C-alpha cells in the first residue's frame, strides 16, 4: 500500500512540476528573448515556480551561509546537477540571479551528427 501511495505522489509531483513550468514558462522565456534586462523579471518567476512546486510537493529547504554572499559582487557557482531537485533548489538557495553556462558545441554533440549518431 505504501508503494502505491509513493507512486501516486511521484506522479502528482512530476505533473505539478511540468504544469507550473508550462504556465510560468512564458513569463520566464519571453522577457529574456526581448531584452537581456528581462532577467530580473524572468528570475522572479523562476523563484515563484520553485517555491510553489516545492511547497506543493511538501519539500522544505534549510539554507545556511546565504548571509556570507555579498550581493554587490559577482560569483561563479558550480553545480553537479545530480537531481531534478537542483532546478528548484538553485534559484532559492542563491540570493542573486543565476545564469547557466555550457560548452558552445554542446547542442551539436547531442545532434544526429554528434556522438548519438555514431
SULJO-V424311 format. One record per residue. N is the residue number from 0. PSI is psi as a letter, one per 20 degrees, with the letter a starting at -180 (none if undefined). OMEGA is omega in whole degrees, 0 to 359 (999 if undefined). Layout:
<<N/PSI/OMEGA> <N/PSI/OMEGA>>
//
This chain:
<<0/g/180> <1/h/180> <2/g/179> <3/g/179> <4/g/178> <5/g/180> <6/g/179> <7/g/179> <8/h/178> <9/g/178> <10/g/178> <11/g/183> <12/h/178> <13/g/179> <14/g/178> <15/g/179> <16/g/184> <17/h/177> <18/g/177> <19/h/180> <20/h/178> <21/g/181> <22/g/184> <23/i/182> <24/h/178> <25/h/179> <26/i/178> <27/g/187> <28/g/186> <29/g/180> <30/h/179> <31/h/180> <32/h/179> <33/g/185> <34/q/175> <35/h/178> <36/i/178> <37/i/182> <38/h/179> <39/g/179> <40/g/181> <41/g/183> <42/h/174> <43/g/181> <44/h/173> <45/g/179> <46/h/176> <47/g/178> <48/g/183> <49/g/180> <50/g/182> <51/g/180> <52/g/181> <53/g/179> <54/g/181> <55/h/179> <56/i/178> <57/k/182> <58/p/176> <59/q/180> <60/q/174> <61/o/184> <62/q/179> <63/q/174> <64/j/179> <65/h/180> <66/i/179> <67/i/181> <68/p/177> <69/o/185> <70/i/179> <71/i/181> <72/q/176> <73/q/180> <74/q/170> <75/o/179> <76/p/180> <77/p/181> <78/q/177> <79/i/176> <80/l/183> <81/i/185> <82/q/176> <83/i/176> <84/h/179> <85/h/181> <86/h/179> <87/h/184> <88/g/186> <89/g/180> <90/h/178> <91/h/184> <92/h/184> <93/p/185> <94/j/178> <95/r/173> <96/q/181> <97/p/176> <98/p/179> <99/q/175> <100/q/177> <101/r/178> <102/q/181> <103/h/183> <104/j/181> <105/g/180> <106/h/180> <107/h/181> <108/h/178> <109/i/181> <110/r/184> <111/h/177> <112/j/174> <113/b/184> <114/i/175> <115/h/182> <116/i/182> <117/none/999>>
//
